[in-house]
Amino acid sequence: MTTRKNTTLGLCAVALLAGCASGPPFIDQAQPEALAIAQRRAAFEFNCPAATTQVLSRETLQPVSFRFGVERAEYTIGATGCGKRATFVVICPDQPGSTCFSAAGRDGIL
């Protein structure tokens, strides 16, 4: 009986530690890639390699359906450079092998 109890406690401890070792949330992991994509898009659209970006807002979007779809991180990123500025929406699916993509944004002149 004692051996079974010790085994159960050991398994619980391993499961608890494995949950803690999973790393940062997906939204934190994807943010550098989202910023890089927005910066490349801004550099191209502004014709300005020195364009800079910053995260204005971010949120985790749940799948459209319980059975289908994946969780996604959505970032609104502001970009400025060479007298221009714009906002870009970057979506990053939480799915192995997927990459972030930039959706339509709004632009303006400083």
C-alpha positions as CSV (number, residue, x, y, z in Angstrom):
1,M,0.0,0.0,0.0
2,T,2.8,2.4,0.9
3,T,4.6,1.7,-2.4
4,R,1.4,2.6,-4.4
5,K,1.0,5.8,-2.4
6,N,4.6,6.8,-3.0
7,T,4.2,6.1,-6.7
8,T,1.0,8.1,-6.9
9,L,2.7,11.1,-5.1
10,G,5.7,10.8,-7.4
11,L,3.6,10.9,-10.5
12,C,1.7,13.9,-9.2
13,A,4.9,15.7,-8.5
14,V,6.2,15.0,-12.0
15,A,3.0,16.2,-13.6
16,L,3.1,19.4,-11.6
17,L,6.7,20.1,-12.5
18,A,6.0,19.4,-16.2
19,G,3.2,21.9,-16.2
20,C,5.6,24.6,-14.8
21,A,8.3,23.8,-17.3
22,S,6.1,24.4,-20.4
23,G,7.5,27.9,-20.9
24,P,6.0,31.3,-21.5
25,P,2.5,31.7,-22.9
26,F,2.1,31.5,-26.7
27,I,1.3,35.2,-27.0
28,D,4.7,36.0,-25.5
29,Q,6.6,33.5,-27.6
30,A,5.1,34.8,-30.9
31,Q,5.5,38.6,-30.2
32,P,9.1,38.9,-31.6
33,E,8.1,37.3,-34.9
34,A,5.0,39.6,-35.1
35,L,7.2,42.6,-34.6
36,A,9.7,41.5,-37.2
37,I,6.9,40.9,-39.8
38,A,5.4,44.3,-39.1
39,Q,8.9,46.0,-39.4
40,R,9.6,44.3,-42.7
41,R,6.2,45.3,-44.1
42,A,6.7,48.9,-42.9
43,A,10.2,49.1,-44.3
44,F,8.8,48.0,-47.7
45,E,5.6,50.1,-47.7
46,F,7.3,53.2,-46.5
47,N,10.4,52.6,-48.6
48,C,12.2,53.1,-45.3
49,P,14.7,50.5,-44.0
50,A,14.9,52.5,-40.7
51,A,11.2,52.0,-39.9
52,T,10.5,51.1,-36.2
53,T,7.7,49.1,-34.6
54,Q,6.0,48.8,-31.3
55,V,3.1,46.7,-29.9
56,L,0.0,48.8,-29.3
57,S,-2.2,46.0,-28.2
58,R,-2.4,42.2,-28.2
59,E,-4.9,39.5,-27.4
60,T,-5.4,35.8,-27.6
61,L,-8.2,34.8,-30.0
62,Q,-10.0,31.5,-29.3
63,P,-10.8,29.0,-32.2
64,V,-13.9,29.7,-34.1
65,S,-15.2,26.2,-33.3
66,F,-14.6,23.7,-30.5
67,R,-13.8,21.0,-33.1
68,F,-12.0,23.1,-35.7
69,G,-9.5,25.9,-35.7
70,V,-6.6,26.9,-33.5
71,E,-5.9,29.6,-30.9
72,R,-4.3,32.7,-32.4
73,A,-2.4,35.7,-31.1
74,E,-3.4,39.0,-32.6
75,Y,-1.2,42.0,-32.3
76,T,-1.9,45.6,-33.3
77,I,1.5,47.1,-34.1
78,G,2.4,50.7,-34.8
79,A,5.1,51.5,-37.3
80,T,6.9,54.8,-38.0
81,G,9.7,55.9,-40.2
82,C,10.7,58.4,-42.9
83,G,7.8,60.8,-42.1
84,K,5.1,58.0,-42.3
85,R,3.2,55.9,-39.8
86,A,0.8,53.0,-40.0
87,T,-0.8,50.4,-37.9
88,F,-0.6,46.7,-38.8
89,V,-2.6,43.8,-37.5
90,V,-0.4,40.7,-37.3
91,I,-2.0,37.2,-36.6
92,C,0.0,34.3,-35.4
93,P,-1.7,30.9,-35.2
94,D,-0.7,28.6,-32.4
95,Q,0.1,25.6,-34.6
96,P,3.4,23.9,-35.3
97,G,4.9,25.0,-38.6
98,S,2.7,28.1,-38.9
99,T,4.1,31.6,-39.3
100,C,2.6,35.0,-38.5
101,F,1.0,37.1,-41.2
102,S,0.2,40.8,-41.5
103,A,-3.4,41.8,-42.3
104,A,-4.5,45.2,-43.5
105,G,-3.8,48.2,-41.4
106,R,-4.2,51.9,-41.5
107,D,-1.6,54.4,-42.6
108,G,-1.0,58.1,-42.3
109,I,1.5,60.9,-42.7
110,L,3.3,62.4,-39.8
